[in-house]
Amino acid sequence: MYLMNDITRDGNPVLRQEAADVTFPLSAEDQKLAADMMEYLVISQDEKENEKYKLRPGVGLAAPQVGVSKRMAAILVPGEYEDDEPLFKGVISNPVIISHSVQDGALDMGEGCLSVDEDVPGFVPRHDRITVRYQNLAGETVKIRLKDYPAIVFQHEIDHLHGVLYYDHINKTNPWDENPDTKYIK
């Protein structure tokens, strides 16, 4: 099980590398990586377990964030209410954004990252709607359309696979500059 000490922190070169494609069928090592990343997210979102292990809650964890330069990420976007099914729960490999909206979207309070300890304030403009093609754990190709919060989570994790961190997108001179064409998501 991953703990906070296992999360690669900003400044480590692996976070700025272009990650390598994942090959199928998955090796035992890659299967364990996928399971361990998802386990972190599940435990980090459980209030009691989170407290017990002192984890920062997360909705996504990319392989480079645990020191593995491969194009794989676990994503667990919870439903709106506690007992709702997750909006998305899965491990994605070799993801590619194949189309996106013209309209941007951004979280109204900015983004955070398990690999970035300090708060970097500001809007992180991304596409409000995207279509992503990826491979699931069985190696099957999946195409999914996402909008709003799940789309932002996917883009954040896909950025990790290309060596990009969320604060790279923030306007350096005016981080909270509102764009009238951007949809701000609570």
N, C-alpha and C positions, 0 to 999 in steps of 0.2 A: 504494500500500500504506500502511495506517495504521501509524504508529509510536506509542510512548507519548506523545510530544508532541502527537499529534492527538486524544488522549482528553480529553474535557471533564471537568474536575475539579469536585469538590464546591465549591459557592459560586457556580458559574455559574448564572444564572437559568433556562437552558434545561432543567436537570435537575429543576426544580420546576414545570414547565409541563405542562398536559394537552396531549399531542401530537395533531396533526391526523390524520385518517384518510388512508390511502394510497388513491389512485385507480388504477383499472385501465382499459385496459392500462397497465403500468408505463412511465413515461417513461424515456428513456435515462439520465437523472440518477439515478432511483430504482433502475434495474437496476445501475448502477455502485455505488451505495451498498450494495445487497444483496451484490454480489460482493466489495466491499472489506471489509465487516464479516466475511463468512465467511472471507475470506483471512486476516484478522487471527487469527481463532480457530484455523484450521488451522496456521498458522505458530507461534502462541504455544504450541500443544500439542506441537510437534516440538522435542525437546530441543536439537538442534544449531542449527536455524533460530532458535529462541527466543534462544539465547545470542548468536548472530550479530547479531541486531537489538535485543537487550536489551529484550525484551517481557515483560510480566507475563502468565503463563498465564491464559486465560479460557475459560469454557464458554458464555458468552453475551455479546452486545454489542448494545445497543439503539441505535437511531438518535440519540436525545438525547445519548448518550454520545460521539457524534462531532459534536455541535452541530446536529443536524437534528431539528426537532420534528415527527417523523412517527411513526405507529404501526407501526413495523417493527423487528424484532430478528432477529439471526442467533443460532442455538443449535447447539452441537456438544457433546453429552454423550458422552464416550468410553465404550467398553465396559469391562467389568471388567478384562480383560487387554489388554496392548499390541496384540496382533494381532486382537482382537475387532472386529467391526463396531460403529460408534457406536450407542448406544442411541437417539439422535436426532441427525440432521444436517439442518438446513434453515433457511430464512428464513421467518418468520411475519409476516403483516401483519394489522392490525385484529383482534388476538386478543381473545376474550371467554371468561372462565371461565363455563360455562353450568351446571355443577353441581360440588359438592365434598363431601368426606366431613365428617362431624361431627368425627372424630378429627383432631387437629393432628399435624404432623410438624415436626421441626427437626433441623438438622445438629448433631451432638454437639459440634462444635468452633466453632460459629457460622458466619457468612458473611463474605465479603469482596466487594470491588467494585473494578473497574478505575478507577472515577471517585473512589474514596475512598482517599486515600493513607495515612491513619493507620488503625491497627487499632482497630475499635470492638468490644470483646468482649461476648459475651452470646448467649443463645439467640434465634433469630429464629423465632417460632412462625408456621407457615403450615398450609395444609390438606395432609394426607398424601396424599389422592387428589383429582384434579381431572379434569374433562372440559373441553377447550378447543376452541372453534371459531375458525378463522382462515382467511385466504386465503394460498395458496401463490404462488410467483412467476408462475404462469400465471393467477392470479386465481380459481382454483378454490377452493370452500369445502371445508375439511377439518375433520373432527371427530376428536379423539384423546383417549384416556384415558391418564392418567399417574399413577404413584404413586412415593412415596419421592423419591430424589434428582432424577430428571427433573422431577417435579412441582414440587419446590422451585426448580429452575433456571427453569422456565417462569414461576412466580409472581414470582421476582426480576426477570426481564426485563419482564413485563407491568407490574409496579409502576413501572418506569422510564417507561413510556408514560403513566403517570398522575401523574408528578412525585413519586413516593414512593421513598425510599432505604431499604435494608435496615435500617439502624439505627433507623428510625422505629418499628419493631416491637419493639425490645428493651425489656424492663422496666427503666425508668430507676433504680428504687430497688434492685433485686436482679437484675442481668443474667443470672446463672446459676441463677435460681430454677427448679427442676425441677417440672414438672407431671406427676402420675402418669397423666394421661389423654393425654399427648403421646408419640408414637413418636419416639425419638431415633435418628437415622440416622448411621452411621459414614461 
